[in-house]
Amino acid sequence: MLKLYEHPFSPYVQKVKISLYEKNVAFEVEVPDAFSGGPTEFGKMNPRLEVPALVDDGFAIFDSTIILDYLEEKWPTPPMLPPTPRERARVRMIEDVCDTYYEAINWGLMEVRAWKRVTGDAAMQLESRATEQTAGVFKWLERELGSSQYFNGASFGYGDLSVYPHVHGSVVWGVGPKANTPLATWVSRVEERSSVRKTIEATQQFAGSLDVLPQMLESGAFARQYRDHRLEWMMRSGGVEVVLAGLKKKTIRFSSEVS
Ligand SMILES: N[C@@H](CCC(=O)N[C@@H](CS)C(=O)NCC(=O)O)C(=O)O
């Protein structure tokens, strides 16, 4: 059976799970020991030390986009990608903006709210930047959605599973779409699907685990990975000092070096 290394909170994992459920492909899950940055068994399989990673008969694949492509090629029915090259390019561009620019905003809110990386005025400044940026993303997403029922076009697919986990993240952090807006209506529409519901229900098992995060950071037992667009978000949104302090205290690390 396919094995998905995951964490239910990860929007990248959620993209993959929604596709697996839609395609009715059976899989088992495991949360790997991947996030401390230290050497682990999981690292032998995925040099990125990130989830999701999918193992199919001993073959390990990392990165949600690469995994989605693999699923589409190996289990083409039902297709998640729209039928024409132009539509496929369109939904892949939506995915790219969500995975890079948008994801970092929710990640930043988690750094402030759950990991309590900063408090007081510094936290308020980061939160207010995140709120403004989220409003910008919503405007862009609503233009992309236009008058369609789905980001994928006439039916649910790749465009939707690429957007939903991130919009759900905004809802979790209290900056979700306003009621009765096209985006809020789309959220309700996709939440009728069992693929989406099962993916979100799985987050419940970790709902109580957020309280311990600040202590984990304070104890020095854990260094968070700051990389790519996430690192950029913190720097651009007013958190330069957060990064410098975290590097000094060793509560922030970069991505693992490949060897
Ligand atoms: N580009 C990757 C990004 C995956 C990623 O960033 N996963 C996060 C969880 S949301 C992770 O495992 N981070 C490792 C860490 O925080 O230590 C993908 O699309 O799968």
The ligand as a Tripos MOL2 file, in Angstrom:
@<TRIPOS>MOLECULE
LIG
   20    19     1     0     0
SMALL
NO_CHARGES

@<TRIPOS>ATOM
      1 N1          7.7260   22.3890   -1.6810 N.3       1 LIG1
      2 C1          7.3510   21.4120   -0.6960 C.3       1 LIG1
      3 C2          7.1820   22.0940    0.6530 C.3       1 LIG1
      4 C3          6.9010   21.1050    1.7820 C.3       1 LIG1
      5 C4          7.0260   21.7620    3.1500 C.2       1 LIG1
      6 O1          7.4660   22.9150    3.2940 O.2       1 LIG1
      7 N2          6.6070   21.0200    4.1540 N.am      1 LIG1
      8 C5          6.7350   21.5170    5.5080 C.3       1 LIG1
      9 C6          5.4690   21.2560    6.2990 C.3       1 LIG1
     10 S1          4.1980   22.3650    5.8030 S.3       1 LIG1
     11 C7          7.8530   20.7700    6.2090 C.2       1 LIG1
     12 O2          7.8710   19.5530    6.2030 O.2       1 LIG1
     13 N3          8.7770   21.5140    6.8030 N.am      1 LIG1
     14 C8          9.8600   20.9490    7.5420 C.3       1 LIG1
     15 C9         10.0720   21.6500    8.8260 C.2       1 LIG1
     16 O3          9.3420   22.6140    9.1290 O.co2     1 LIG1
     17 O4         10.9750   21.2390    9.5490 O.co2     1 LIG1
     18 C10         6.0730   20.7070   -1.1320 C.2       1 LIG1
     19 O5          5.3410   21.2530   -1.9700 O.co2     1 LIG1
     20 O6          5.8430   19.5690   -0.6970 O.co2     1 LIG1
@<TRIPOS>BOND
     1     1     2 1
     2     2     3 1
     3     2    18 1
     4     3     4 1
     5     4     5 1
     6     5     6 2
     7     5     7 1
     8     7     8 1
     9     8     9 1
    10     8    11 1
    11     9    10 1
    12    11    12 2
    13    11    13 1
    14    13    14 1
    15    14    15 1
    16    15    16 2
    17    15    17 1
    18    18    19 2
    19    18    20 1
@<TRIPOS>SUBSTRUCTURE
     1 LIG1         1 GROUP 0 **** ****
